[in-house]
């Protein structure tokens, strides 16, 4: 079933040059845009002196790192070859022959999408849709099976839920303490800190 769905999607490749370019763009470049948006939210938090923006971006980075580490562990324990290793596929994006399950691109982009949802719900919806397109593109270009992507999303939703339930407030609290400590060390704590942190 997994291979059948893979063929259904991957066989769309090499049929339309424009669609191929769009899928390659989503597969290779869009994850960097997700990282840039996360950094931008933090920068806006500094410029607008909004502590919540900064905490959301830092928390998003933490949960993304946690999910990517878990993805690496799962890939090491339950190793699945990439589709192109033992099959003839439409390979639009060359890739090393490492673990296929779960998809790091799907893991990273969905982690960021859900994390930044605490900043803006509309942004969250847009990024979730873009992440789904990224996941689809990874199958389209021949780098992943559909279950690699679906498994990644399932993991991210579960771990992100548990993180928000038990760790998020602690992580943000630690970040706030570190931020205030750094500000105090450079001599701004008593004079400008209250404006910066509010």
N, C-alpha and C positions, 0 to 999 in steps of 0.2 A: 504493500500500500504506500509506504514511504517513497519507494523508488518510482511508483506509478505517478504520484503527485509531483515528484521531482521532474520526471520526464515531461509532464503536462506543462509545467512552468518553464523549464529550461529549454524546451523545444520552441519556445517563442523567440529565443535569441537567434540572431543572424537572419531575421526575416525583415526587420525594419531598422535602418541605420540610425534614425533619430531616436527611436525607442531604446536601442542598444546604448547610445550615448547617455541617455537619461538614466538608465539603470546602472551604468558604470559610475556615473556621477553620484547617485545615491549610495552605491556600494562603497565607493572609495572616499568621497569628499564630505558628504553630509554629516558623518560622525564628528568631523572636525568643527562643523558649524554648531553642533550640539555643545561641544566643549567651549567654543567661543561665546555662546549665549550664557553659559554658566558663569564664565569669567565676567561677562558684561553685567550680569545681575549683581555680582560682587562690587564691580566698579561703580555702578549706579548707587549701591548702598553707601559707598564712601563719599561720592559726590553729593548725594542727597542727604547724607548724614542719617541714613536709615539702618538701624541695627538689624531689623528683621530681614532685610534684603541680604545682608552679609551672612547672617546665620543660615538662611535658606540655601545660599550658594555653597557654603562650607559643608552643610549637612548633606547636600546633593553629591558633593565630591566624595564624602565619606561612604555613603551608601553605594555609590557607583564602584568605588574601590572594593568594598566588601563583596558585592555581587560578582565583580570580575575575578576576584581571588577565589570565590566559590566555584565560578565557572572553570577556572584553571584546575582546581582540585577534582571536580567532577570529570573533566576531560582526561585527567591522568588516571583516575580510578576506572572509569567506564570509557575506554578509548574506542572511538569510531573513526575509521578512515574517511577522508574527504571523498566526495562523489567521483572526482576525476582520477582517483588513485587506481581503481579497478574497473572503471567504466569509461566508455567513450561519451564525452559530454561536450556541450557548447561552452567552452571555457573562455569567457571574455576578459577575466581578470586573473592573471597568473597568481598562484599562492603556494606557500610552502606546504609540505605534506604533514601538517600537524593535526591535532585532534579536531574533529568536525563538530562534535557535540559537547556542550551547547554553543551556539553562535555568540562570540564576543561582541560583534557589532550590534546584534539584537539586544544583548544584555546591557551594554553600555548606553545605547540610545534610550532604551525604555527606562533604565534607572534614572537617567537625567530628566526625562519627560515627567516621571512621577515625582521626582524630587522637587523640581521647579514648579510643580502644581501648587505648592504651598505659597509660591510667590504670585502666581496668576493662573486662574483656572482656564482662561481662554488660551493662554500660552501652552498650558498642559495638554489641552485637547489637540492643538495644532501639532505639538511635538510627538504626541502619541501616534497621530496619523502618519507623520513623517517617519517615525520609528518603524511602523508597520510596513511602509514602503521600502525602508532600508532592509528589513527582514526579507521581504519579497524579492528585492534586488539581489540579495546574497544567493538565493536559489536560482534566480534568472541567469546570473553570470557564471553559475556552475561551482560556487564555493561551498554551498551547504545544502543539506537535505531539508525539506520542510519541517521535520520533527526537531532538527537542530534549533530552528528559530522558535517554534512553538514551545519547546522545552525551556528555552532561554526566557521567554516571556512569562511562562508559568513560574519559574524560579524567582524571577524579579518581583512579580506581584506578591508572592508569598513572603520572601525575605524583606521586601520593602514594608509590607504590612507589619511584620514582626518588629522591624527596626523602628517604625513610627510608634509602635505600642510600647516598646521597652527601652530603646536606646536614644532616640532622637533628642529628647529633652536633655539627657545627660551630655550628649555630644555638644549641643548648642550651649549648655551651661559651661562646659569646659572651655569652649571657644571664647565665650564672653569674658571669662576670667583671664585667659591668655591675652586677649585683646587689650583689656584694661591694664594688665601688668605691663605689656609692651608700651602702651601709651604713657603710663606712669614713669617708666624707665627713661623715656626720651623727654620728660619734663612737661608734658602737656596735661597730665591727669587732673591736677587741681585747677588749672586755668581754663582749658578748652574741652576737656574730656566730656563734660556733661552735655555740651552741645553736639559733640561728635557722636556720642553714643545714643542720642535720642532722635 
